[in-house]
Amino acid sequence: MLGILCRGFPFWLHDVPNITFRTDNEPFKMVEPAFGSGGPRYVRWAAEMAVGLQTGVPWMMCKQNDAPDPIINTCNGLICGETFVGPNSPSKPALWTENWTTRYPIYGNDTKLRSTEDIAFAVALFIARKKGSFVSYYMYHGGTNFGRFASSYVTTSYYDGAPLDEYGLIWRPTWGHLRELHAAVNLSSEPLLFGTYSNFSLGQEQEAHIFKTELKCAAFLVNFDKHQSPTVVFRNTSFQLAPKSISILSECRTVVFETAKVNAQYGSRTAKVVESLNDIHTWKAFKEPIPEDISKAVYTGNQLFEHLSMTKDETDYLWYIVSYEYRPSDDGQLVLLNVESRAHVLHAFVNTEYIGSVHGSHDGPGNIILNMNISLKEGQNTISLLSVMVGSPV
């Protein structure tokens, strides 16, 4: 019932003649990390097209380790200081194009907030280990999914736990702690950008990363141990490192920032009741438009039409109605109703009486199955299925 995957594209693109997504296809060519069999050829085309525009600025390609020269390959994720394979050419910098500051909320799942300390640790590690020169936060400012633009099973609130929340308000202490991290990195910008890099072990799970010019020096002391606070000796000076932390040393001697030590102001967000909606007169409702000519909204066939091909994403709802002539058998067995769909929710009715529902989930299989015994009356029966989408399929 739902077989076409939108992958976030406006649905009208599916009606472009001869279109094929994520491959070397003339009607539609788009840079994305999930390519088909024509992917390598398509990546080369995308790179040549971009460079051919002669914009005068470098181009990057997210999560494409074999990005062709001079395109810069970059990293997306939570811990690029550990997972990034590095630039695929000595002439390219280490770039982190998506540092996921939190996780978008899913219907039915617990909210997953990323700790302030963890974000700071990941950024500092990327700079120290990968000699990273650029980190982009995804998202730095949260937002709202309006209408039907949310992904499958994703709530309307998007990245509300980012440094700036869904409403543009400062999310404390994340915003302040990252501001202090950025200030510490900026303080050592000269050796980080122009210095000679070296590193050595300070212990079983401890490392030192040094950036040094003739006049300036910066050091990152890393502790991967999540439970212990070891004391390490660096340049004849003892430093105690908090569990899973990085200490940034200006001039390789003065601690100016610790990822695990939050000095920024904490805050809380509270909700205030502005208006109570417990009175029936305070509620408002809206109706989806019903075509004046109902024949234009009704299609007849001998099979179930695919959901989005029918609705063109102009509504989340599609009714399937079938008439069935029932002749009871001598054994009196119930009739089995079995429907498999790639929609998100399916409600079933027999002769206008509700009999049950089934729904999927964000992490579940791509299909839902309604399987139940139903009672039918002798003669003509009407079976109605309401197919529902909860966000655009991905």
N, C-alpha and C positions, 0 to 999 in steps of 0.2 A: 504493500500500500504506500510505502514511502521509500523509494529507492535512489533518488537523486540527492547527492550531498552538495550543499551550498558552499561550505567552507568560507562563509562570511561574505560571499559575493552577492551583489544585488541579483534578485532572481531573474530579472529580465535578460541577464547575460546568457542564461541557459537557452533562450530562444534564438540566439544568434546562429544562423545556419552554419553547420559544420564545425561548431566550436568544440574544442577538447581542452580541458584545463591541465595546467602544469606539464606541458610538453612543448615540443617544437611545432606549435600550431599557429598559423598565421592569424586567424580571427581573434585569438586571445593569447597574449604572452605576458606572463606575470612572474615576478621574482618571488619565490616561496621555497621553503626548505624541503617540501615533500614532492619530489618529481617522479614521473613515470619512467618508462623505458627510454624515452627520448630526452631524459634529464641532462646528461653530459653535453649533448649537442645544444640543448636549450640554454644551459649555463654559459657556454661559450658565446652564443648569440647575444644573451643579455649583457655580458661584459663588453663585447664589441660595440653594441648599440650605445651603452652608457658612455664609454670612452670616446666614441665617435661624435658625441654631442659637443665635445671640446668646451666644457664648462670652466675649465681652469682649476677645478677643485678635485681632490681625491675621491674615489668611489670605494664603498665597502660592501661586502656581501655577508649577511648574517648566517652563522652556522654552516658555512660552506668552506670546509678545510682546504679544498683544492681549487679555491677561487683563482681564476687565471690572472696572471700579471696584466696590468698593474693594480687590479682590484684587490683590496685589503680584506683578508678573511678575519672574521670577528667571532666573539663568543656570546652566547645567550645562556642564562641560567642563574642558579643560586650560588654556586661556589666555583666561579671561573678561575680563581687562583689555584684550584686543584684539578679542574677538568679540562681547561683550555690547552690544546696541543701546542699553541703558540703560533706566531706568524709563519706563513709558509715561504717567506723570503727574508733575508737579513735586512732588506731595505724597507720593510714594513713594520709599523708600530703594533704593539699589543693593545687591542681595543675591546671593550666590554660593552656591547650595544644594548643588552637587556639585563639589568640586575634586578631580579624580581623582589621588590620590597615587601610583598606579602602574597597571599593567594586569594584569587577572586572567590567569593562565596557561592556555594552550590546549594540548591534546594535540597533539604534533607540531610545536609552534612553540617558538622560543627565548623564554626569559624576558625580559620587557621591564621593567626597573626605571627609574623616573623619578629623575633626580638630585636630591639635596637642594637644590642651588643653583637648579635650575629651578623647583622648587616655591616656594621663597622669593621668587624673582624674580616669579613669576606673582601671588602674593598681594600683594606690595608694589605691583606695577603696577596691580592692580585697585583698591586703596585710593587710589593717587595719581591715576590717570586717570579712574576711574569714581566717585570719591568713595565707594568701597565701605565699608559699615559692618558687613558680616557676611560671613564665609567659613566654610563647613562643609566639612570634609575627608571625601572619600569614597574609600577608607575611612580613618579614623584608627586603627581597630583591625581587623586582619585576622581571618580566621575559617576555618571548615571547612565544606564542603558535605557533609552527611551523606546517606546513602541515595541516592535518585535525585533530590535537590533541585537538583543542579547544572544549569546551562544546557548546551545542546548543546556537546559536545567540551570543556567546561570541567573542569579537574582538581578534585579534592576540596579542594586548598589554594586559598584565596581571599584575594587582597590580602595575601600574606605580607610584602611589602615596605613595608607601611604603617608609620607612626611606632611603633605597637605591632603586633608581628607576629602571625601566626596563633595563637601560644601565649600572647599577652599580654606578651611580653618586649619591652623597649625596642629599637627598631631604630636603631642609631647609624650615622652622625651625624644622621640626619633628625630624630629626636625632639628632640635638643638644639638643633639649628640653628633649628628652628621655635619652640622655647621662647624663644630669644633674640630672634627676630623679633617674637613676640607681646609680649615685654617692651618692646622698642623702640617698638612701636605704642602700647602702653598708656601709655608715658612721655609721648607727645604726644596723648593722647586728647582733651584739652580743645580744642586748635585743630582737630583732625580732625573733631570733632563739632559745634563751635560757631563755628569760624572762617570767614573769607572765603577763597574759593578763587581762585587765579590760576595761570597757567602761561605759560611762554615757552621759546623755543628756546635751547639752549646750543651748538648745532652741527648738522651735517648729520644726525646720528643720536643727538643728545643733547637731553634735555628737563629742565626744572625745574618741579616742581609744588609750590606753596606754600599752606599753610593758616595763617591768621593771625587772632588776636584782638587786643584792645588790649594784652594782657600776654604772650601766648604765641605761639610761632611754630614750625612744623614744615615741613621741606622734604624732597622726594624728588628726588634727582638721578639721572636715568635714562640709561643708555648701551645702545642697541640694537645697536651694532657687536659682532659676535661674535668679532672678531679683534684689534681695536686697543684700547689703553688710553689714551684721550685725556686731556689735562689741560684742565679747564674752569674758568672764573672765575665765581664766584657770590658776590655781595655783597662784591666786592673781595678775595675769598679764592680761592686756587687749590685745586682738588681733582682728584686723578687717579682716574679711574673704570676699574675692571677691565672686561674684555670682557663683554658682556651682563650687566650688573649694575645694581643700584639701591643708592645710598647714602642712608640715612635720617639727617637732620640734626636733632638736638634744638635748639630755639631758633634754628633756621635757621643754625647755625654749627658745631656739634660733631657729628662722625660717631659715631653710636651703634650702627649696624649696617650691614653690607655683605652683600648677598645672595650674592655670589660668594666671600666669605671665610668659610670654615668654621672657627670656633674651638672648636666643640663636640667632645667626646670621640668618637674613632672606636672602633669595636668590630667584632668578628667573631664569627660563630656557628659552632661546630663540632659535629659529631655524634660521639657515642661509642657504640661497639658494646657493647650490653648483653647481647645473646644472639645467637649465630650460628644460623642456620636451615639449616645444611648437613647436618643429620641428619634422616633421614626421620621419626624418632620425635618431633621437635619441631614438625612441621607439624600443623595442624588444618584441617579442611574443614567446610563447611556445605552443606546441600542445600536448594534451594528446595522448599517443600512440594508434593507431588503429590496432587491430590484423590483421596480414597478412591473416589469414583464418577467414573471417568475420562470417562464420557459427559457430565458437566457441563463438562468442559474441552475438549471436542471439538465443532466445528461443521462442518457439511457444506454446501457450496454450489457453485455453478458459476462462481464468481469469487473473487478474492483479497480477503478482508476487510481493511478499514483497521486498521492495527496497534493504535493506542491505543484505538480504539473497542472492540476485542476484549479487550485486557488491562486496561483501566481504570487503567493505570499501576501495577498491582500487581506487575508483573514487567517486566524489560527484554527478555524473550525471547518470541518467538512462532514456532511451527513452521507452515509451509505444506507439506502433503504431497499429492501428486497421483499417481494411477496412470495410466499411459499405455501403450496397446497399440501396439506398433511393428511395422510390416511393412516390411522393407527394400526399397528400390527397386532397379531394375536398375543404375542408375548408381553405386550404392554411396556416395553422398555422406553426410557426417556431418550430424547434426541440429544445428540452431542453437538454443541456449537464450538467450532475451532477456527480461530482467526489469528493469523500471524501478520504483524504490521511493523513498519519502521517508524511509525509515528511515536509520540511520547506518551500519550494517554489514549485509552479507548474505553468508551462507555457503551454498554449494550442494553437494548430495550426489546421486549417482545410484546407486540400488541399494545404499545405505548406504556408498558409497565417496565420500570427499571429492574434489571436482573443482576447487574454487576459491572465492575470496572477492572482495568489493569493499567499499570503505568511502569515506565522504565526509570532509569537513574543515570546520573552522569557517568559513573564508573561501570555501569552494567553493560550487557551485550547490546548491540545495535538494534535489536528487534524486541518486540513484546509479543506475548502469546496469550490470547484469551481462550481458555479451554474449560467449558462447563456444561453440565447437563441442563437442559431447559424443557419446560412443559409446553406443549402446543395443543391447541384445540383442534378438533377435527374440522377440516376444510381450510379456508383461506387464513393465513397468518402473515403478519408484518414484522419483519426483523429489522431493527434500526441500529446502526452503529454510528456513534459520534466520535470522529477522529480529531485529536487535539494536538497542536504543537506547543511546546514550551521553550521558545527560543529557536534560533536558526540552527540547523544541524551542522556539525563540524566533522 
